[in-house]
């Protein structure tokens, strides 16, 4: 099969690799769509922290946002999974340690992360091997575009849940990327007053089309009392700003990761009696995100700007915008696009 492979900083190719075989407890999925995200960009540039911490090494086959159809099952997996449309959890814990037994497999010290950590091949390929325990079935009302956004959707939903918003509460989302805009949509679905702050006029203008109550750049942001601030950015200075902007006694949620350490003054955290929550991964939010997508209470599809084939992935990771792209932040990949037919 064909797969996208990153061989070193700014070096990548589409290669013919061995098709996966479903080991015991696993399935093989024919990938229908996969998403590109900032983590994939960092692997391409060489900036991804896991490369420097020993959790990942080149060559890497990335891709952790995906959906597809089960085409083979391994020993111990019910054949009822065959031909089901699915997405899946990125985080694959060992299943044995205290964290895994306590439902925290996504912070297991020995975890794999599909397409990210431990060498587990990712979904920027025609097929993907996945443990059956990681699968989440997609209802018929969730199409391929929405299905590929279930993973970032789970992250966005968890961020909103961590903000503990009630109807009418005012929330500020920092960073109008895919997770930030999905968080805004989930907050809107919960009847919150939602504001988004972005870096560029173009990103702010797009956010404004999604029904938020305010879309701002840093220079235009009004000084409002925010019941929660969710930092979905990759800017090292914004965690401190989030703490400055949130109301005393309320919540800040950190899901964005900067390329260098961020600083916050814990005296401000204490003196404002603020609760700060960190979010890693979509695991606990996948089911809820799929339910929202299926019910139509949150539609992620307007966030997709373009769908490309595997041969175009390198250019996208290098910063190119596909011709004819819409204004949204997300680029999806169809592994079958551009494939030579027999």
Beta strands, then each sheet from edge to edge (+ up, - down):
strand 1: 2-8
strand 2: 11-16
strand 3: 26-36
strand 4: 65-73
strand 5: 85-88
strand 6: 91-92
strand 7: 112-113
strand 8: 127-131
strand 9: 135-137
strand 10: 170-174
strand 11: 193-198
strand 12: 214-217
strand 13: 226-231
strand 14: 246-254
strand 15: 275-278
strand 16: 304-308
strand 17: 330-333
sheet 1: 1+ 2-
sheet 2: 8+ 3- 4+ 5- 9+
sheet 3: 8+ 3- 17+ 16+
sheet 4: 6+ 7-
sheet 5: 12+ 11+ 10+ 13+ 14+ 15+
end
